[in-house]
């Protein structure tokens, strides 16, 4: 039995984003302060680095639960980046000798000394029966080396060269399985990844350690025919077994599309189940937690000199600059205003090109409403200033006095300053998901008039306030819906 190729590709797209999370940060060139200390996620340092800094470990561990028979096959792919240090040499015009330089300009193209990274994968396959019988230990070794790239100018003369060097990596992948206690006998699967690299010289700095580190290490775990249990929203019968799982440096989530249950992604970045790359994304920006539109617009504002520096830093940064320079307007439009929870809404038919293929973005919309859909004025049936909501038997509307009791829907440190204080209700609102909100102003706020003039309020759920007024409505009273917010 095989894993679904589409499911695996879906999971790999997310895994690739994890692999390069924080690899480079805007403005993507070497001199940027935020690029002085790199590689922050999933770094497994060589054991000797503990003498420099014990905070970065040399091993990670994943434990998760699944339902499968002993005949099932477990497939583990451990993925990480290996650092390679790039130096730049220039040909001296005096004697033709090569000398190390920080930056070299060849026919308008700039090359800088930089730490690049190369993708690595190690795979383990074993049956559940075999893992139940004994722990497997897969040792891997990646030897040291170097490569040389000559730089030739437009006159076909040697201008310099790039030298890339990388150290040796040694590691062990330890998969293990055992049946969890209880009547359901779910399988507890453990995958431990350890860095056993031995540097040739003493490690004195983090930069020394990175040369022998497994960077952005994560795992894709597949069991064809098996069913993984969610570690965040699993069945109640598995709650105790989930709590017993020990995950160190990584967190496993269900991978692939929503209907996929035989694939797990264990990542150093905490994700939700079935994560996916946004369809609007035009390519990797090395910061998957940011909004593509913001980073794209920022990058487009870089000067030509800054873009040249970014291209000189890394080939991936050069590709990013080229991609955004040539970004079609419709791609930028796709990033703007995307609403994830409206995925179920049908899109209007798109225009058809001469060859029958759908063109983006479809027919031009010329009948836009004068009032936006989110504005209360778009629906005459609602009136935030006159609508009310029942809190117990008390009708709460604009002008009502309430006691703030936050915490029913959230946990915020700022709530400590609001609990038990009196507030005045300014409006009763209803959002697009149907949730009712009370816009309130603290009664003792000296800036209340200023906040009110700017429409800036605090928002509470009805169950997060206690009415202080005596206006009681009978049980048969109708509850009006609030306005759109």
C-alpha positions as CSV (number, residue, x, y, z in Angstrom):
1,X,0.0,0.0,0.0
2,X,1.3,3.5,-0.9
3,X,0.7,7.0,0.5
4,X,-1.4,9.1,-1.8
5,X,0.9,11.2,-4.0
6,X,-1.3,14.2,-3.8
7,X,-1.5,14.1,-0.1
8,X,2.3,13.8,0.2
9,X,2.8,16.7,-2.2
10,X,0.4,18.8,-0.1
11,X,2.3,18.0,3.0
12,X,5.7,18.7,1.4
13,X,4.6,22.2,0.4
14,X,4.1,23.1,4.0
15,X,7.3,21.2,5.0
16,X,9.2,23.3,2.5
17,X,7.9,26.5,4.1
18,X,9.0,25.2,7.5
19,X,12.4,24.2,6.0
20,X,13.1,27.8,5.0
21,X,11.2,29.6,7.8
22,X,13.5,32.6,8.8
23,X,16.2,31.5,6.3
24,X,16.4,35.2,5.2
25,X,14.3,38.1,6.4
26,X,13.3,41.4,4.8
27,X,15.1,43.3,3.4
28,X,17.0,40.1,2.4
29,X,20.5,41.4,2.2
30,X,23.6,40.6,4.2
31,X,23.9,43.9,6.0
32,X,20.4,43.9,7.5
33,X,20.5,43.6,11.3
34,X,17.9,40.9,11.4
35,X,20.0,38.7,9.1
36,X,23.1,38.8,11.4
37,X,21.8,36.0,13.6
38,X,20.2,33.3,11.4
39,X,18.6,29.9,11.6
40,X,16.4,30.1,14.7
41,X,14.0,27.1,14.2
42,X,14.6,23.4,14.6
43,X,18.4,23.7,15.0
44,X,20.0,20.5,16.3
45,X,23.6,21.4,17.3
46,X,26.5,19.0,17.6
47,X,26.8,17.7,21.2
48,X,30.0,19.7,21.7
49,X,28.0,23.0,21.4
50,X,26.5,22.4,24.8
51,X,29.7,23.8,26.3
52,X,29.0,27.1,24.5
53,X,25.2,27.3,25.0
54,X,23.1,24.6,26.5
55,X,19.9,26.1,25.2
56,X,20.1,24.7,21.7
57,X,19.7,20.9,21.9
58,X,21.4,18.2,19.8
59,X,18.3,15.9,19.6
60,X,14.5,16.2,19.0
61,X,11.8,13.7,19.7
62,X,8.3,13.2,18.3
63,X,5.6,11.0,19.9
64,X,2.2,10.5,18.3
65,X,-0.7,8.1,18.3
66,X,-2.2,6.1,15.5
67,X,-4.5,3.1,14.9
68,X,-3.0,0.4,12.7
69,X,-2.2,-3.3,12.7
70,X,1.2,-4.9,13.3
71,X,1.6,-5.6,9.6
72,X,1.4,-1.8,8.7
73,X,4.6,-0.1,7.4
74,X,6.0,3.1,9.0
75,X,7.8,5.5,6.7
76,X,9.8,8.3,8.1
77,X,11.5,11.1,6.2
78,X,13.7,13.4,8.2
79,X,14.5,16.6,6.4
80,X,16.9,19.4,7.3
81,X,19.3,22.0,5.9
82,X,23.0,21.7,6.0
83,X,25.0,24.9,6.1
84,X,27.7,25.6,3.5
85,X,30.0,28.5,3.9
86,X,30.5,30.6,0.7
87,X,33.7,32.7,0.4
88,X,34.5,35.1,-2.5
89,X,37.8,35.5,-4.1
90,X,38.8,38.2,-6.6
91,X,41.5,38.1,-9.2
92,X,44.1,40.7,-8.5
93,X,44.7,43.0,-11.6
94,X,48.4,43.3,-10.6
95,X,49.6,39.7,-10.4
96,X,46.5,37.6,-11.2
97,X,46.5,36.0,-7.8
98,X,43.2,35.1,-6.1
99,X,42.5,36.9,-2.8
100,X,39.6,36.6,-0.4
101,X,37.2,39.6,-0.5
102,X,33.9,40.4,1.2
103,X,32.1,41.4,-2.0
104,X,33.0,41.2,-5.7
105,X,31.3,43.1,-8.5
106,X,31.4,41.4,-11.9
107,X,29.7,43.2,-14.8
108,X,27.1,44.7,-12.5
109,X,26.4,41.5,-10.6
110,X,27.4,41.5,-7.0
111,X,28.7,38.5,-5.1
112,X,29.1,38.4,-1.3
113,X,30.5,36.0,1.3
114,X,27.5,34.2,2.8
115,X,26.3,31.1,4.7
116,X,24.0,29.2,2.3
117,X,22.2,25.9,3.0
118,X,21.6,22.7,1.1
119,X,18.5,20.5,1.6
120,X,19.1,17.0,3.0
121,X,16.8,14.0,3.5
122,X,17.2,10.7,5.4
123,X,14.6,8.0,5.2
124,X,13.6,5.1,7.4
125,X,11.1,2.3,6.6
126,X,10.1,-0.4,9.1
127,X,7.0,-2.6,9.9
128,X,5.1,-1.9,13.1
129,X,5.8,-5.5,14.2
130,X,9.5,-4.8,13.8
131,X,9.4,-1.6,15.8
132,X,7.4,-3.3,18.5
133,X,10.0,-6.0,18.8
134,X,13.1,-3.7,19.0
135,X,14.2,-0.1,18.5
136,X,15.7,0.6,15.1
137,X,18.8,2.9,14.8
138,X,19.5,4.3,11.4
139,X,23.0,6.0,11.4
140,X,23.7,8.4,8.6
141,X,26.9,10.2,7.6
142,X,27.4,13.1,5.2
143,X,31.0,13.8,4.4
144,X,32.8,17.2,4.3
145,X,33.7,18.8,1.0
146,X,34.0,21.9,-1.1
147,X,33.0,23.1,-4.5
148,X,34.5,25.9,-6.7
149,X,32.6,28.1,-9.1
150,X,34.7,30.3,-11.5
151,X,33.4,33.8,-12.2
152,X,34.0,35.0,-15.8
153,X,33.5,38.6,-16.9
154,X,31.9,39.8,-20.2
155,X,35.3,39.7,-21.9
156,X,35.7,36.1,-21.1
157,X,38.4,36.8,-18.5
158,X,38.6,35.3,-15.0
159,X,37.2,37.8,-12.5
160,X,37.2,35.6,-9.4
161,X,35.5,32.5,-7.9
162,X,33.1,31.3,-5.3
163,X,34.2,28.6,-2.9
164,X,31.7,26.7,-0.9
165,X,32.7,24.5,2.0
166,X,30.7,22.2,4.3
167,X,31.5,20.1,7.3
168,X,30.7,16.4,8.1
169,X,27.4,15.5,9.6
170,X,26.7,12.4,11.6
171,X,23.4,11.5,13.1
172,X,21.0,8.8,14.2
173,X,17.3,8.3,13.6
174,X,15.6,6.1,16.3
175,X,12.1,5.0,15.5
176,X,10.2,3.0,18.2
177,X,6.7,1.8,18.7
178,X,4.6,0.5,21.7
179,X,1.0,-0.2,22.3
180,X,-0.7,2.4,24.6
181,X,-2.4,1.2,27.8
182,X,-6.2,0.8,27.7
183,X,-8.7,-1.2,25.8
184,X,-8.2,0.5,22.4
185,X,-4.5,-0.4,22.1
186,X,-3.5,2.6,20.0
187,X,0.1,2.6,18.8
188,X,2.4,5.2,20.3
189,X,5.1,5.9,17.7
190,X,8.3,7.7,18.6
191,X,10.8,9.2,16.2
192,X,14.0,10.5,17.8
193,X,16.6,12.5,15.7
194,X,20.1,12.9,17.2
195,X,23.0,14.9,15.9
196,X,26.3,13.1,16.6
197,X,28.6,15.3,14.6
198,X,32.2,15.8,15.8
199,X,33.7,19.1,14.6
200,X,37.3,19.1,13.5
201,X,38.1,22.1,15.7
202,X,36.8,23.3,19.1
203,X,33.5,25.1,18.9
204,X,33.8,28.6,20.3
205,X,30.8,30.4,18.7
206,X,27.3,29.7,17.4
207,X,28.6,30.2,13.9
208,X,31.1,27.4,14.5
209,X,28.3,25.1,15.7
210,X,26.0,25.8,12.7
211,X,28.6,24.3,10.3
212,X,27.8,20.9,12.0
213,X,24.1,21.4,12.7
214,X,20.9,19.9,11.4
215,X,19.0,23.1,10.6
216,X,15.2,23.3,10.5
217,X,15.0,19.6,11.2
218,X,11.5,18.1,10.9
219,X,9.9,14.8,10.0
220,X,7.2,13.5,7.6
221,X,5.7,10.3,9.0
222,X,3.4,8.1,6.9
223,X,1.6,4.9,7.7
224,X,-0.3,3.7,4.6
225,X,-3.6,2.3,5.8
226,X,-3.2,3.6,9.3
227,X,-5.1,6.4,11.0
228,X,-3.2,9.0,13.0
229,X,-5.0,10.7,15.9
230,X,-4.9,14.5,16.3
231,X,-2.7,15.6,19.2
232,X,-4.9,18.7,19.7
233,X,-8.4,17.5,18.9
234,X,-8.3,13.7,19.3
235,X,-11.0,11.4,20.6
236,X,-11.8,11.5,24.3
237,X,-10.8,7.9,24.8
238,X,-7.2,8.8,23.7
239,X,-6.9,11.9,25.9
240,X,-4.7,10.2,28.6
241,X,-2.5,8.5,26.0
242,X,-2.0,11.9,24.2
243,X,-1.1,13.5,27.4
244,X,1.6,10.8,28.0
245,X,3.3,11.6,24.7
246,X,6.6,13.5,25.0
247,X,7.5,15.8,22.2
248,X,10.8,17.6,22.5
249,X,11.6,20.4,20.1
250,X,8.9,19.4,17.6
251,X,5.1,19.1,17.5
252,X,3.2,16.6,15.3
253,X,0.1,17.6,13.4
254,X,-2.1,15.8,10.9
255,X,-0.7,16.6,7.4
256,X,-2.1,16.7,3.9
257,X,-5.7,17.8,3.1
258,X,-8.6,17.5,5.5
259,X,-9.4,13.9,4.4
260,X,-5.9,12.7,4.9
261,X,-5.3,10.6,8.1
262,X,-2.3,8.5,7.3
263,X,0.3,11.3,7.3
264,X,1.9,13.3,10.1
265,X,4.2,16.4,10.0
266,X,6.3,16.9,13.0
267,X,7.6,20.5,12.9
268,X,9.7,22.8,15.1
269,X,7.1,25.5,14.4
270,X,3.8,24.8,16.1
271,X,1.0,24.4,13.5
272,X,-2.6,23.4,13.4
273,X,-3.9,20.1,11.9
274,X,-3.9,20.0,8.1
275,X,-1.9,23.2,7.5
276,X,-1.6,24.5,4.0
277,X,0.2,27.1,2.0
278,X,-2.2,30.0,1.1
279,X,-3.4,29.7,-2.5
280,X,-2.7,33.4,-3.0
281,X,1.0,33.0,-2.2
282,X,3.2,33.5,-5.3
283,X,6.3,31.9,-3.8
284,X,8.4,31.6,-0.6
285,X,9.2,34.8,1.2
286,X,11.1,32.9,4.0
287,X,8.6,34.0,6.6
288,X,5.5,31.8,6.5
289,X,4.0,33.5,9.6
290,X,3.9,36.9,7.8
291,X,1.3,38.2,5.4
292,X,2.5,37.8,1.8
293,X,1.0,41.1,0.7
294,X,2.8,43.1,3.4
295,X,6.2,41.5,2.6
296,X,5.7,41.8,-1.1
297,X,4.9,45.5,-0.9
298,X,7.8,46.2,1.4
299,X,10.2,44.3,-1.0
300,X,8.9,46.3,-4.0
301,X,9.9,49.5,-2.2
302,X,13.6,48.5,-2.0
303,X,16.0,50.6,-4.0
304,X,18.0,49.1,-6.9
305,X,21.1,49.1,-4.8
306,X,19.3,47.2,-2.0
307,X,17.9,44.7,-4.4
308,X,21.5,44.2,-5.9
309,X,22.7,43.6,-2.3
310,X,20.0,41.0,-1.8
311,X,20.8,39.2,-5.0
312,X,24.4,39.1,-4.0
313,X,23.5,37.5,-0.6
314,X,21.9,34.2,-1.8
315,X,20.6,32.6,-5.0
316,X,17.3,32.2,-3.3
317,X,17.1,35.9,-2.5
318,X,18.0,36.6,-6.1
319,X,15.1,34.4,-7.3
320,X,12.8,36.2,-4.8
321,X,13.8,39.6,-6.2
322,X,13.4,38.6,-9.8
323,X,10.0,37.0,-9.0
324,X,8.6,40.1,-7.3
325,X,10.0,42.5,-9.9
326,X,8.0,40.6,-12.5
327,X,4.9,40.0,-10.4
328,X,1.8,40.5,-12.5
329,X,-0.8,43.0,-11.0
330,X,-3.4,40.3,-10.8
331,X,-1.2,38.2,-8.5
332,X,-0.9,41.1,-6.1
333,X,-4.6,41.6,-6.3
334,X,-5.1,37.9,-5.3
335,X,-3.2,38.6,-2.0
336,X,-5.3,41.6,-1.1
337,X,-8.4,41.1,1.0
338,X,-8.4,37.3,1.0
339,X,-11.0,35.9,3.5
340,X,-10.2,32.4,4.5
341,X,-13.5,31.4,6.1
342,X,-15.5,32.3,3.0
343,X,-14.0,29.4,1.1
344,X,-17.4,27.8,0.7
345,X,-18.8,30.8,-1.2
346,X,-19.0,30.2,-4.9
347,X,-16.9,32.4,-7.1
348,X,-18.6,34.1,-10.1
349,X,-17.9,32.5,-13.5
350,X,-14.6,33.5,-14.9
351,X,-14.0,34.7,-18.5
352,X,-12.9,32.2,-21.1
353,X,-9.9,32.8,-23.3
354,X,-9.8,31.8,-27.0
355,X,-8.3,28.4,-26.1
356,X,-11.1,27.6,-23.6
357,X,-8.9,28.2,-20.5
358,X,-10.2,30.4,-17.7
359,X,-8.6,33.8,-17.5
360,X,-8.0,35.7,-14.3
361,X,-9.7,37.6,-12.8
362,X,-13.0,37.1,-14.9
363,X,-15.5,39.7,-15.9
364,X,-15.0,43.2,-14.5
365,X,-17.4,44.0,-11.7
366,X,-19.1,47.4,-12.3
367,X,-22.1,47.1,-9.9
368,X,-20.4,47.4,-6.6
369,X,-22.8,48.5,-3.8
370,X,-22.4,52.0,-2.6
371,X,-22.3,50.8,1.0
372,X,-19.8,47.9,1.8
373,X,-21.3,44.6,3.0
374,X,-19.6,45.0,6.4
375,X,-21.1,48.4,7.1
376,X,-24.2,48.5,9.3
377,X,-25.8,50.9,6.8
378,X,-25.9,48.1,4.2
379,X,-28.7,46.4,6.1
380,X,-31.7,48.5,7.2
381,X,-33.0,45.7,9.4
382,X,-30.2,46.3,12.0
383,X,-29.5,49.3,14.2
384,X,-26.6,48.9,16.6
385,X,-27.7,52.1,18.5
386,X,-31.2,50.8,19.2
387,X,-30.9,47.0,19.1
388,X,-30.7,45.1,22.4
389,X,-29.7,41.7,23.8
390,X,-31.0,39.8,26.8
391,X,-28.5,39.1,29.5
392,X,-30.4,36.8,31.8
393,X,-33.8,38.6,32.1
394,X,-32.3,42.1,31.6
395,X,-32.5,43.9,28.4
396,X,-29.1,45.4,27.6
397,X,-28.9,48.2,24.9
398,X,-27.1,51.4,24.2
399,X,-26.8,53.4,27.5
400,X,-27.1,50.4,29.7
401,X,-24.7,50.2,32.7
402,X,-22.9,46.8,33.1
403,X,-20.2,45.3,35.1
404,X,-17.3,44.0,33.0
405,X,-16.5,40.3,33.8
406,X,-14.0,39.2,31.0
407,X,-12.8,35.7,30.5
408,X,-15.6,33.7,29.1
409,X,-14.3,33.7,25.5
410,X,-10.6,34.6,26.0
411,X,-7.7,34.9,28.3
412,X,-5.9,38.3,28.1
413,X,-3.6,39.8,30.7
414,X,-5.2,43.2,30.1
415,X,-8.5,41.8,31.4
416,X,-7.1,42.0,34.9
417,X,-7.5,45.8,34.7
418,X,-11.1,45.6,33.5
419,X,-12.6,42.9,35.7
420,X,-15.2,44.3,38.1
421,X,-15.3,47.8,36.6
422,X,-18.4,49.5,35.5
423,X,-18.9,50.3,31.8
424,X,-21.5,52.0,29.5
425,X,-22.8,50.1,26.5
426,X,-22.4,52.1,23.3
427,X,-23.8,49.6,20.8
428,X,-25.0,46.0,20.3
429,X,-23.3,44.4,17.3
430,X,-23.4,41.1,15.5
431,X,-20.5,39.9,13.4
432,X,-20.6,38.0,10.2
433,X,-20.3,34.7,12.1
434,X,-23.4,35.4,14.1
435,X,-21.7,36.3,17.4
436,X,-23.2,39.1,19.4
437,X,-20.8,41.7,20.8
438,X,-21.3,44.6,23.2
439,X,-19.3,47.7,22.5
440,X,-18.6,49.4,25.8
441,X,-16.7,52.3,27.3
442,X,-15.4,52.1,30.9
443,X,-17.5,54.5,33.0
444,X,-14.4,56.0,34.8
445,X,-12.3,56.4,31.7
446,X,-11.2,60.1,31.5
447,X,-10.6,59.6,27.7
448,X,-14.1,58.2,27.1
449,X,-15.4,61.2,25.1
450,X,-12.3,61.1,22.9
451,X,-12.5,57.3,22.4
452,X,-16.3,57.6,21.6
453,X,-15.6,60.3,19.0
454,X,-13.2,58.0,17.2
455,X,-15.5,54.9,17.5
456,X,-12.9,53.1,19.7
457,X,-14.6,50.8,22.2
458,X,-13.9,47.6,24.2
459,X,-15.9,44.6,23.0
460,X,-17.4,41.9,25.3
461,X,-19.7,38.9,24.8
462,X,-23.0,39.2,26.5
463,X,-22.0,36.5,29.0
464,X,-18.9,38.6,29.9
465,X,-21.0,41.4,31.5
466,X,-23.4,41.7,34.4
467,X,-26.2,44.2,34.0
468,X,-26.5,46.9,36.7
469,X,-29.8,48.4,35.5
470,X,-33.3,47.3,36.6
471,X,-34.9,47.0,33.1
472,X,-36.2,43.5,33.2
473,X,-37.8,41.9,30.2
474,X,-40.2,38.9,30.5
475,X,-39.2,35.5,29.3
476,X,-41.5,35.8,26.3
477,X,-39.8,39.0,25.1
478,X,-38.2,38.8,21.7
479,X,-34.5,39.2,21.3
480,X,-33.5,41.4,18.5
481,X,-30.3,40.7,16.5
482,X,-27.5,43.2,16.6
483,X,-26.0,45.0,13.7
484,X,-23.1,43.9,11.6
485,X,-19.6,44.8,12.9
